Amino acid sequence: MNLQRVWPQANLELAEKYLGSLAESTSLHTNLYLIQEAREFVWACLLYLQVKQQIKTQKYLLVADSANQARQMHGRLCTWSQHLDLGQTRHHIHLATQDNYQDLLSFSKQDVSLLVVDQQLFCQPVPSQNELKKAGLDIALDSRLSLNQLVSEVVDLGYEQVDMVENINQIAKRGGIVDIYPAAYDCPLRIELWGDEVASIRFFSTADQRSLQSSHNTIKHAFIAGLENRLFTGKLTDYLGATLLILSEDLQLGFDLSNHRVWNLVAAPDRADLSFDFEPQNQANGTLSVFYRHLAADIANSYETSIISNQAKRLKNSLDETKERIYANLFYDHLSKLEKVNFIQSEAQAYAVNGFCSKQLNLSLYTDFEIFGLVTARSQSIGHVKQQFKNFMSNIELGDLVVHQDHGLAILSEILKTNVSGVEREYFLLQFAEEDKLYLPTSQVHKLTKYLGKDKDQITLNKLGGSKWTKSKRKAEVDTAAMAKELLDLYTKREMSQAHVYLQDDYLQKELEASFPFLETPDQLRALHEVKQDMESSRIMDRLICGDVGFGKTEVALRAAFKAVLSNKQVAFLCPTTILANQHYALFNKRLSAFGTSVELVNRFRKPSQIKSSLEKLSLGEADVIIGTHRLLSADVQFANLGLLIIDEEQRFGVKQKEAFKALRANVDVLSLSATPIPRTLNLSLSGIRDISLINTPPKGRLPIITKITNYSDELIKQAIQAELERQGQVIMVYNKVNSIDQFAETIAALVPEARIVVGHGQLSGKELEEKMYSFINGKIDVLLCSTIIENGVDIPTANTMIVVGAEDFGLASLYQLRGRVGRSEIQAFAYFLKVNEIITPEARKRLDAILEATELGSGLSLAMRDLEIRGAGNILGVSQSGHIEGVGFELYANLLKKAVREQKALIDKQILQVDAPKKQPGLSILDVSVDLPLSAYLPDDYINDPKEKMTIYQRLSELSSIDELQEISLECLDRFGPLPNSLMNLLTLLKFRILASAQNISKIWIKSGILYYDFVSPAPFGYLTKLVKIHRDWQLSDKTAKILFAKLGENWLDLVEASLSI
């Protein structure tokens, strides 16, 4: 552990002496001047020196002026402790919160070296050491604690016991695992017990219920604070001892600190007893050429230079590739020194820190903040990753109306366990018409789909063995075949057309990507790869990027646009609103102008003369990228060489505008972006007519938005606005009645007179609306009261409260988009949907219920399906299909359509290739494989007792198609529910056999009259019997059957069966 990660070799002794003099200062009260950018670095260095035992052991208490500042100080300290390689000392830096007083006890016991608190917590009463023992439950790793005692004590503290922890102040028990969500923690805790011993304490995500995959996810102590308000008699100074206090500027604590060592941070060096020569670093604001000039100047001055970045590797590669090709004039005389620049990779989930320079220490340090200028402090908690299942549309629950693909509509009533000849299994009980019942094995859950079509009370169940279902399904099959042919006309034209083949990535593309200030999420990288593959092929691109608001779709579009420009093609970026067009223009211009790319804007905010100039440049080929609203579809917009059309929120455009899209689409590549695609768009993508890329991974540190739906209340509006202003945030308020919006603004001004309010709507002039929006974006306005003009495009990290008045009148996609305008940073955001009318329509109630349910990050795609369910099948693909869809349900209809498309697509591909491809035996799907062996295989109630969760696991098990997926779900069950019981291990074994059997073209494994049979779809492969008899000599093989007397396999029959299927 050393400072050489920041100071490579030179002046290390000087640095240690320089900082050590501060630590060894004996003055009781010192006024200290130190720029904010370097403070946490210095405190971390003091801990580093303490670890090296160069100075005496010292505890530090940092007092911030607010809880938000305390949280950021703690985050930056943890980041610096990683870069300084402090080892275990990293775990001795804590943030004290009102709900987690355990840190006070640890601090007094020397277990914590540095404690960060805010001014309010420092001044308020805290538990005395005796009271602390009763304020909550302290759980330590390896301590003795029974499962029932743990649950009982936490429930006594006021926590709600539930089946699955999803919100704060909840507790759930499953097997030997207890999940608890104390308010003091960013993520809930998972406590695993082995017998009466605490074997593991770790964080997990409420989004997918999995433990967080992080090097920091090992917790030694957890304090579960009680929920009751108690009166405490202690004060924080009781815990200080010989602690050194470091106070933020101008704090008035009201305590006598004359007997304590105190460093008062001051805002100016002339007020200081001791000052340091650290200076803020130069800013590049995302322009790499500017950053390289700063870097070259530091190297020329012989500074020891380090770069700490999330993009360290990419920055180094970009610099290596361009230092002689583009920036030779900057670095020519200093190439040897450039090799000594220290690139340090920052962890993605770490808080962003600032750079600085010091002449006295001969040090220059850059971070993402100085290089990119866009980075905000990030939460340490790892971002939630919403698990996407193959059947994301329809998680079936007990009581749901379902469709059995062979028998039709029924009610899923319960899950039953049966015992036949000592073998236990679970079955789904389906209730059909006339009290008919069907017991469906859980292994056949894939035959069920959730019914989406008519309302449940309008549906007539089918009768087992009746002809009505057969006729309905046959009509749907005929309909989907005809529809597939129609849809595939578009596909055929696409395949037959010769697209422009774009150049592969060059150094300029790589430099642009290096200028992105964040680490791409895995889904973003996948989407980028798929888009680039499309563009580099001879096939016209028609791809939908589906991702939640703020998940990174625009970055994918920007890189695709630049790739087109580098191939001498023009790009049109079509936006549904003026504000969104403005925001995209600002981003594209900032990122692309450094590469000589000409970006133009056409919308009503621009003067006629500006629009005329932009269109002239476009027609002459002097404009590379043009961004605008539907104005781009006008007849006077002429392109010199259009190559790529990007459409943002395609569902927001009307029928006439979409007809204009078709004219543009004929010979250009199309990239569409959407958070909540309309059902038709989604269905085209899912059917394979359009390609789809899903971005479901949220940025690191993003928190789900807390959503509340209630009746309109002046008092609630007042409280919500005041609460946001108290944390220096901003409020977006949507009121969609333009004729009375000014009067409503007066009402809000009377409720919250201290708030600076501005009104914005589409009837204002372009200049006036633009000025108001920029005032809000720049923080000069507290409350933006507006119409739905802000539904798309406003991206303001400090706006974290959304209030929608008359929410019952909005569509589901609009509600979702509006909510997405807040919560764009690591700050917890709130959305209030207020109903003006006491009585609302059933459809409005369903929409509000749906938006309340869809609080998880990445819910947009699922919400689009929920919208389908609410609006009915007639709106999906056209009225003519509505009857057929309602007859079989949307999901089965979609599956039939996909099958029809797949079959006709194969014929068309063959025609396009104009070759007679050799006939290939189709692979056997795992869904077509049946395995019936004498094993008790099910999910026991004492392992998973929530029927909904059990149903979900059964669904997911039925969808597995590989051994890797099987191992993944095994690990998930182990993590979420504890050690696997025998019955679940048997269930996984049978699934493994199904996967292996499908690869061998075996459709059925079963036992009859003591004989084990393997039924093959086609004659067994040549040589299979030879290999089979090597496993056991009694195997017999006929044309399509292998068999053996089951008893001959003996006790190790499971191993022998697996071996025979693994040939």
N, C-alpha and C positions, 0 to 999 in steps of 0.2 A: 504494500500500500504506500503510495508516494504521490508527490505533486508532478511527477514527470509526465503524466497524461496531459497536463495542461502546460507545464514548462518543460519542453524537451531539453534536458541537460543544463543548458546555460542559465546562470543566475539563480539556480535553485537554492543555494545557500543564502543568497541575498534575500530571496523571497521569504524563506523560513525565519531569517533574522528580523526582517521587516514586520512580519505578522506576529512573531513571537514577542516583540517589544510591546505590542498592544496588549497581549494576553498577560504579560508580567507586570503591567502597570498596577501600582499599589494605591493610587489615588482613589478616595471613597466615591467622589462624584466627578465625572468627566463629561464635558460637552464634546461630542465627537462628530466630525463632518466626514461623511462618506456617501458618494452618490448612490442613489437607489439601485442602479443597475448592478452594483458590485457587492451589495450588502450580504446577501445570502451566501455568496461565494466566500466572503471573508469569514462569516460565522462557521461555515463548513471547514475552512482551513484551520480555524482555531481547534475544532474537534480533531482534525487530522494531526495537528501538533501535539494535542493531548494524548492521542493514541501512541504517538512516537515517544511519549514520556519526556518530551523536551520542556514541558511546562507542568506545573502542579495540576492535580485533578480539580476541575472546576465545572460547576453546573451553570447553565445559562437559561434564563427565562426571558423570552421575547414577548413584548406586549405590543399588539397592533391596535390601530384605532377602530377597526371594525372586524366582524366575523369573516367577511369576504377577504379582507386584506390578510387576516391570519391564515386562512385556508391557502391563499396563494403563496404566502411566505413559507409555509410548511411544505408545499409542493415543490417550490424552487430549492429549498434546502435538501429535500430528498433527491432531487435531480443532481445537485452538485455533489452530494455524498456518493452518488454512483460514479460520477466522473473522477472524483478524487480517490475512488477505490477504498472507502472507509471500512469495508468488511462488515462485521457484526455491529459496528458503531452506527451503521445506517438504521438499525432497528431501535436505537436509543434516541431518535428524533421523533417527538410526538406532538400532535395537535390536541389540545384539551378542548372539549366541548361540554356544553351544559348537560348533556345526557350521558357523558362517559367520564365519571369522576375517578375511575380507576387509575388514570394517568397521574393524578395527584399523589396517590399512595406510592406508585412506582417511582415518582420523582423524589419523594422523601426518602425512599430506600436506595437511591443511587442507581435504580434500574433504568432510569431515563436521564440522559445527559443534557438534553436541550428540549425545553417545552415551549410551545407557542400558544399564547392565549390572546383573546381580544380584550379590549378595555372593559366592556360590560361584564365579562366573566371575572376579570381581575377584581372588580369592585363589589360584586354581589356576594351575598353569603353563600358559602359552600359547605358540604358536610365536614364536620370534624372527623377525626380519625375513628372515633367510636361510631358516629352516625354513618360513616361510609360503609361499614359492614352491613348495615340494614338498608342501604339505598339501592341495592341491587344484588345480582348474583355474579360472583367472580368464578369463571371457569378456566382452568389451566390444563394445558396438554399433559397427559400422563397422570392426571389426578384421578382419585377414586370417586365415582359418582354413578348411582344406579340410573337406569333409563327412566323409570317411573318417577323417581325423586326429581330428576332434572325437569321433566315435563310438568310435574305438579308445582314446583317452585316457580317456574316461569309463568305458568297460568296464574298463580297467586300474585305475581307482580303486575297482573293486568293484561297479559297478552291473550289474544283470541286464538283458540285452537281450531285449525282448519285442515282440510285434506291436502292442500297445496299452498305454500307460502307465495303470495304474489304482491303483497303490500306490507308496509311497515306495521309493527306491533302485532305480527302474527307468528304462530308457532305450528308446526306440523310434525307428526311422528310417523315413520315408516320403518318397520323392522328395527334395526339398531341405529337408525339415523334420525336425528332431530334437526329440523330447519327452523331458524329463528331470524326475524328481521327487526333488530333494534334500530330506532331512529338515528342513533349516533353514527351508524355505519353507512357507507355509500352503497354497499351491496349486502344482501342477507348472508347469514352464517350457516354453514352445514357442519354439524357436530356428529362425529361417528364414534360410537362406543363399541368396544370389544369386551363383552361381559360388563363389568362395572368400572372399566377403565376408559378414559377419554383418549381415543387413539388418534383422532385427527380433528382439527378445527380449520375450516377453509371457507372462502367466499364462493358464492355461486350466483348465476344470473337468473333473474325471474323470467327472462324471455324464453330460454330453452331448458331451464332447470338444471343445467350442467355446471359443474365446478369450473371456475375461471382458470384458463390455462396461462399461468403467469409464474415467473420465478419468485414473485412476492406473495404467492398465495399459500403461505404456511404461517399459521397464527399460533403463537404460544399462549397468549392470554386473551380472553374475551370477557367483557363486562356487560351484563344484561341489566340495564337500568330499569328500575321500577317506573310505572306509568303514573303513579299517584303523586300529586303535588305535596311536597313536604316542606316544613320549615326547618332550615339548617341554621346552626349557630356558629359555624367556623368561618374563617376568612382565608384567602389564598396565601397571605403572608405567613400563616402558621406552618406552611409546608416548605418555606424558602430555605431556612438554615443559612448556609454560606453562599447561597446562589447570587450570581451576578445578574442584575436586571438590565435589559437593553430596551429602552423605551422609544417608540416612534415619536416624531416631532410633535411638540406642543401638547402632550397629553397631560390632562389634569385629573389625577387619580384620587385625590382627597385622602391619601394615606401619608403617615409620617414615615418616610424612607431614609431618614437621616442616619440610621444605623446599618443600612444596606449599601453594598457597592452598586452604583448605578451609572450606566452610560446613557446619557441623553443625546439622541441623534438630533442634530440641528440642520436647518435648511441652507445655511450659508457658512462659508469657511471663516468669515470674520467674527462669527459667534463661537468658534470652536477653540477648545484647549488643545485638541489634537486633530489633525486632518491628514488625509491621504490624497495622493495625486491621481487617483483613478479618474478617467474622463469617459463620457459616453462615446460609443463607437459610431463611425460614419454609417449612414443609411443608404442602401441600394434600392429598396422598394421593389424588389422582384426583377430588376434589370441586371442580368449577369455581367454585361459589359461594364456597368458602373461599379459593381462589386469587384471585378477584376482590376479596375484602376486603383481602387482603395487597397487591394491586396498587393499590387505591384509597388505602391508607395511604401507600405509597411516593410516589404522585403528590401527595398532600396535603403530604408533606414535601419536595416539589420535587426528588426524586431523578431523575437520568438513568437511565431504566429500559429494559432490553433483555430480550427473551425469545428464547432460542435453543431451537428445538424441531423435531423431525421433523414436527410438526403446526402449524407456524407459520401457514401460510395458513389452515388450518381454524380455528385459535384466533382469528385476527384476524376472520374472517368471522362466527364465532359471537359474538364480543364486539360487533362492529358491529351485529348483529341484536338483541342482548339488552340492550345498555348502557342504553337508555332504556325498553324494554318491561318488563324484569325487575329490572335493577340500577340504576334511576334514582336511588334514594336513596343509592347508593354514589358515583356519578360525577357527580351533577347539577352540583355546583359546580366540577368539574374536567374538563368535556368537552373543552375546548381543549387541556389538558395531555395528555389521553388520546390525542389524535391524534398526539402526539410519541413515544409508546411505540414502540420499535424492535423489530419482529418479524423475526427472522433464521431462515431455513430451514436446518436441519441436514441434511447428507447422510445417507441412510438407512443406509449401511454404516459410518458413523463411530462411534468409541467415544463412549459417553455421557460427558458432563462434568457437573460440579456447578455450581450457582449460588452466589452469595455477595453480601454487601453491604459497603459501606465508607462510613462517615460522612465520613471525611477526604477521600475522593475523590468524594463525592456520587454514588455509583454503587449501583444495585441490579440484579442480574442473576439471571434465572430460567432454568432448563433443565427438560427433561422429568422429571428426578429430583425436583425440588421440586413440580412441577405434578401429576404422575401418581403418583409414589412407587413405581412398579412396574418402572422401567427398570433393567436391569443393563447392565454394560459389554458392548459388542458388538464382534465381531471386525471388522477392516477388510476381510477377504476377503469378496467378494461371495458370497452364498448360492448353492449349487448349484441349478440348475433342471433337473429331470429331463425330458428331451425325451419328450413323449408322442406316439407315432405312432398313426395311425388304427387300425392292426392291432396294438394293443398286446398282444393275447393270445398271439400265436404268432410269434415270430421263428424262422424256419426255419433249420436248420443242415444241413450235409452229413451223410448217414447217418440223417437223421430219416425216420420214417414219415409220408408226406404223402398228402393226398387231392387228386386231380385231378378237378375238378368234372365233367368229361366222361367220364373213363375209370376213376376209382376209386382204390383204395389201391395205393401204390407206394413204393419207397425212392428218396430223392434221393441219388444216389451221387457225382456230381461235376459240375464246371463245365468245359465243353470249348469251345475256340475253333476255328472252322472258317474256311476261305477259299474262297469261291465266286466265280469270275470277278473276282478282285481285291478283293472286298468281304469284310471280316473281321467276324464276329459271334461272340457267345458263346451257348451253349445249356446248359440243365440236362438232364443225363442221368437219366431216370427208369427204374427197373427194376421191371417188373411180373412176374406169375407166368409160369412156363414160359419164363424168360429173354427175355420180350418187353421191348423197349426203346423209349423215346420220347424224341426230342430236342426239348425245349420251348424256343422262343425266350425270351430273358430278358424281352422285352416282354410276355410272357404269364404272368409270375410270379403275377399276381393270380388265376390259375386254381388255384393251389396253396394249400391250408390245412394247417396242422400237425394231425396226427391226435391227438385227445384222446379216449380211451375206454377200451378194454381195454389190458392190457399188450401191449407189442410182440411178445413171444414167443407170444401167444395169437391173433395176427392172421394171416389168410390173405390174401395179395395177390390183387388182381383180375387177370384176363386181358384184354389189349387186345382190344376187340371182343366180349367176352363179355356175356351177358345178366344175370349176377348183379348187377353194379353198377347197371344200369338199374333192376332190380326194387327194390334197396335204396334207391336215391334216390327212386323213385316212392313207396314206402311212407313214407319220411320226409316227402315233400311232402304226402301225404294227412294224415299225423299232425299236421304243423305247421298245416295249414289248420284241422283240428278244434280244435287247442289254441288257435290264434289266436282262433277264435270264442268259446271259453270265456273267455279272458283279456279279450276286448273287451267282454264283458258288464259288467265292472267299469268299463271305460273309458266305455261308453255311459252308465251311471248317473252317472258323474262329469260327463260333458259335458251331460247333460240337467238336472242339479241346478243350482239357483241358489245361488251362494256369496255370502257377505257380501263386499262391496267395501270394502276398508280405505281410510282416508284417505291421501292423498299426504303425503310428508314435510313436517313443519312445523318451526318453529324449535326445538322441544323435541327432536325426533328428531335434528336437526342438532347440537344441543348434546351429546346423548348420544354421538353418533359422534365429536365433537371431543374427548370425554374418553377415547377409546381411545389408550393411550400409544405405540402402534407404528404404523408405516406399513403399511397393508393391502398384501398381495401382489396382483399382477394377477389371479390366480385367485380370491382372496377377493372382490375388487371385482366380478368377473364373477358369482360365486355370489350375492352380495348383490343385484346388479341383477336377476338371474333370480328370486330369491325375492320381491323387492318387486313385480316385474311380475306374478307369480302372485297376490299378495295384493291388488293393485289391480285385478284383473280379476274378472269374474263367474263364473269357472270355479274349482271347488274345487281347491286345491293338494294334490298328492301328490308331493313332491319328495325325492329322496335326495341328501344332500350327502356325497360320498365324498372323504375326504382323510386323509392320514397323521396319526398321533398328533402333536399339537402344532402342526398346520398352520393352525389358526384356525377350525375348524368352530364352536366354542362362541360366538365373537364374532358369527358369522352368525346363530346361534340367538338370542342375546341381543337383537340389533337387531330381528329378526323379532318376538320377544316384546313388545318395547316398542312396536313399530308396532301390534300387536294391542291392547295396553292403551290406547294413545292413541285407538283407535276403540271404546273401551268394551267390549272383549271380554276374556274370561279366557283364561289360558294354563296348560296342564298340561305339565310337563316330566318325562318318565318316564325313569328311570335304572336300569341293571341291578344296581347295588350301592349299599349304604348309604354307603360312603365317597365314591363319585362324586356321589351326591345331595348330600352335605354340602359337597363342594367347589363344585359348581354353585350351591348356595344361598348360600355365602359370597360368590362372585363377583357373582351377580345382586343380592344385597342391597346390596353395596358400590356397585355401579354405578347401581342404579335407585332406591335409597332417597332420593337427593338430589332426585328428581323426584316424590316423594310416592307412589311405586309400592309397594304392599303385596306382599311376597314371603313365602310360607309354606313350611314344610318338613314332610314326613310321612315318617318312617322309624323304625326301631327304636331309634335313638339318642334319640328324643324321648319325653318322659313322656306317659302317656295323657291327662293333663289338657291338655298342649300340643297334642296331636293333635286332641282334641275341640274346642278353641278354634279351631284352624286350619280344621277342616271346617265349623264353624258360620259362620265368616267367609266361607268359600267359597260356601256355600249362600245366604248373604244378599247376595252380591256385594261384600262388603267386602275380599276378597282378590283381587288382580289376577293374581298368578302363584303357582302351587303346584308345588313340586318334590318328587319322591319316587320310591320304588321301586315294585314291583308292588302295594304297599299302595294306590296310587291307583286300582287297578282294582276295589277292593272295592265292594260294593253300597251302603255307607253314604256313599260319596263322591259328593256331589251338587253340580253346578255351577249357578250362576245364569245364566251366559251364556257358555259355553265357545266360543271361536272358533278356537284354535290348539292342536294337540297336537304336542309335540316329543318324539321318541323317540331316545334316545342308545344306540348299539350295539344296534340292533333284533334282530340275530341272536342276542343273548344271552338272549332271552326264549323261554319254552316254548310249546307248541302251545295250551294253554288260555288263556295270557295273550294270544296273538296273536288268538284268537277274540274276546277282550274288546276288542282294538284295533279289530276290524272294526265292532263296535257303536259305538265312539266315532267311527270314521272317517266314518260315513254322512253327517254334516252339518257336519263341521269340516275345516279345513285341516290337513294333516299334513306335518311336516318331519322327516325321518329323518336321523340322522347315523351314519356308519360309516367305520372305517379299512379293515376287511377284510370287505366285504359277502359274505354267503353266495351261492353261485352262483344260486339262484333269484331273490333280490333283485336281483342284478346283471343277470340275464337279463331280468327284467321291465323294468329301466331301459333296458337296451340295445335292447330290442324296442320301446320307445316307449310302453309301458303306464304306466310311471312316469317322471316327469322326473328327470334326473340332472344334477348340477353337480359337476365335478371340481375339487378344490383340490390341485394337484400342486406348487405352488411353496413350498419351505420358507422359514421366517423367515430373515432375513439373519444370516449368521454360524453357522447350524446346521451341525454336522459329522456325517457318517455315523458310526454306532456301530461300533466295532471288535468283531467277533464271533468268539468262539473256542469250538469244540466239542471236548471231550476227555473222557477217563475221570475219574471222581471221584478227587480227590487232596487229602488234608489239607494238604500243602505248598503246592499251588496256591492253595487257599482262603486260607491264611495270607498268602501273598505278595500276593494280590489285595487283601485287606482292608488290609494294612499300606501298600501303595502308595497306596490311596485316602485313608487317614488322613493320610499324609505331606503330601498336597496339600490338607488341611483339608476333605476331602469326606466323603460318607456312602455307605453300602452298603445295597442292598436284596437280601436273600437269600430265595429262595423254596424252601420245603420243605413239600410238600403232604400230609404224613402227620401229622394233628393228634394222633393218639394217642402219637406218639413225638417230637413237636417240642420238648418241654421237655428231653428227654435230649440231643437234637441240639444244643440251645442250650448245654448244658454242655460239649459237645465243642468248639464254636466258642470259648467263653469260655476254655477251656484252651489253644487254639491261639493266640488273640490276647487275652491278659489285659488289655491296655491299652484294649481297645475297650469302649464302653458299649453293651450289647446289650439289646434288648427283643423279646418274642415277641408276635405278633398273629395271631389267626385268628377265624373266624366263630363259634366256640362260646363266646367270651368275652362277657360282658355288654356291652351297648351303651356304658355309661359307661366301663368299663375299657378297651375297645378304642379309644374316642374319645380318652381321656387318653393312651394310648400313641401313637396316631397323631399327636396334636398335639405330643407331646414330640419325636417324630422330625422332624416338619415344622419345629419351632422350633429345631432344631439341638442339642437336649439329648441326643440319642441318636446313636451312630455307625453301628450296624448294626440294621436292622429285619429280623428273622427271622420270616417270615410264610407263610401259605398264599396261594392265588391270590386272596384277597380284595382284593389291591392290583392285580389285573390291569387294572382300569379305575379311573381317577380320581386317583391320587396324582400330583401335579405339584410336584416339589421340585428346583429348579435345582441344588442342591448335591449331589444324589444322582446320581453318575455312574459307579457300578459296580453291575452286576446279576449275581447268581450264582443259577442255577436248578439245583437238585439233582434228579436223576431226569428230565432233560429228555426222555428217550425216551418218557415216558408222557403228554406234553402234546400237544394238537392244534396244528396249524400256526398257526391264528389266535391261540390263547392264547400261543404262543411269541412271536409278533410283538407282541402287546399288552404282554406282560411286558417285552420289550426296550424298548418305547416309554416305559416308566416312567422311564428314564434318558436322558441326552443332551438335556435340555430347555434348555440354555444354550450358550454358546460354548466350554465346556470339553469336551475330548475324552472321550467316554464309552466304557466297555467292558462287554461282555456275555459271561459265561461260562456255557455250557450243558454241564452235567456229566452224563455217563451213569453210572448206578449199575451197570447190567448189562453184562457184556462182550459178550453176544450179544443183539442186538435184532432186531425184526421188519423185513422189507423196507420196510413202510410207514413205520415209525419212522425208518429210515435215510433214506428219501426226504424226510420232513418236516425232518429235521435238515440235510440237504443243501440243501433249499430255503431254510431260514432263513439258512444261511450264504451262499447266493448273493444273497439279497435284502438286501444291505447298503446299497444306494443309498437316498438320501432319496426318499420318495414311492413306495416299493415295495409299499404295501399292496394296491393294485388288482391288480397283476400277481401278487402272492402269493395273492390269492383265486382266480385262475385256476390257479395251480400246485396249490392245495389241491384244486380240481376234478379235476385230472389224477391226483392221488394217490388220492383217494377213489373215483373211478370215476363213470361217467355215471348210475348208478342213484340217486344222491343229488341230482341236479340239479333235476328238475321232477316227480319222482314215479317210482315203479317202472315204471308202464305205458309210459313213454317210453324206458326204458333200452335196450331192444333196438334201437329205431330210431336212437338216438343212437350206440350202439356200431357200428352198421352203416355210418354215414357220417362219424362223428367229430363232436365237439361244435361246432366252429366252423362247419362247413358246415351243421349242423343249426340253429345259431343264425341263420345267414344266411338259411336257408329260412324260419325262423320270422319273422324281421324282414320278409321279403318278403311272407309271408302276412298279417302284421299290417298292413303298409302298404296292401295291396290292400283288405282288409276295412275298414280305418280310413277309407279314402277313401269307401267306400259309406256308412258310418255318418255321417261328417261331412256328406255330402250329405243324408241323411235328417234329421239334426239341423237343418240350415239350411233344409230344406223348400223348396228351390229347385232348379230344373234349371239348373245352371251350364253355360255354354257349353263344348262339348268343346274341350279344349286339347291340342295335339300334345305328347306327352311329350318332354322334352329327351333328347338322345342322350348316354349316359354315355361318358366317355373310354375306359372299359374295353371298350366295343363298337366302338372305332375301331382300324383296322389301317392302319399306314403302312409301306410297303416301298419304299424308295428306295435308290439305289446309294451308300451311305455306310458306311464302316467304323465301327461304333458299338458300343463295349464298354468295360469297365473294365479297363485293362491291369494285368498282374500287378506290374509295377514301380511302379505308382501305388498300388494297394491289393493287397497280397499275402496278406492274411489271408482265407481263404474265408468265414469267418463274417461278417466285416465287409463283404465284397463282397456276400454274400447279403442282408444287411440293407439296403445301399444300393440294390440292385436292387429289393427289396420297396418301399422308400420311394419310389423313382422311379415305380414302377407305380401308386402311390396318389395321385400328384399330380393336382390337378384345376384348377389356376389358374396363370397366368403368374407371379403373386407367389410362389407356393410353389416354382415352378421356379427363380426367381431366388434364393430363400432357400437352397435346397439347393446351388445353384451357389456361393454365398458360403461355405457351410459346407465344401464340398469344398476350396475355395481356402484356407480357414483351416486345415483339419485335415491336408490332404494336399499342398498346394502348388499351383502353376500347373496349370490344367486341360490335359491332353493332348488332341490333336486328336480321338482316338477318343471321349473323354468329351464333348467339345464337340459332336461329331456326334450322340451319343446324346441330349444335351439338346435339340438341334435337332429331332430326330425326335419327341421328347416334346412340344415346343412345337407342332409341326405337328398332333399328335393332339389337343391341347387346342383349337387353333384350329378344326380340322376338326369336333370335336364341336359347337361353337357354330354351325357352318354346316349341321349335320345330315348331314355326310359320314361314311359308315361305313367307307370303304376308299379308300386312295390307293395306286396300284400301277402298275407298268410291264409291258407285254406287247407283244412284237414292236416295240419302239421307241416305243410310244405310252403316254403318261401318262394314266391314268384317275382321275377322281373319281367314286365311287359314292355317290349320295344315298339316304337312307332313304325319302324322299318327294320328289315333284317339287320341283325347285329353286325358290327364291323368285322371285317376279316381279321382273324387272329385274336379276337376278344376271348373266345373260349380257352385258347391256349394260356392266356394270361390269367383267366379266371380260375382254372384248375390248379395253377401254381399257388393260389391263395388257399384253396381247398379242393381236393381231388374229386369230391363227390358232386361238384357242380355239373349240371346237364344243360345243354344248349340246343334248342331247336331253331326254326326259322326266325321267330319273333319273341321267343320266351327263353329265359334262363330260370332254372329251378334247382332247389336242394332241400333235403329234409332238414327242417329248422333245428331239430335237436342235435344234428351232426355238428352244428357250429359251436355248441357248448357255451360256457359262461362268458367267453370273450366274443360273443356274437356281434356286439356293437362294433368292435374293432375290425372284425372280418368283413362286415357289411360296408363299413367306410372304405376299407382297402379295395373291395370289389368295385366300388363306385368311383374310385380315384384312378383307375387304370388309364 
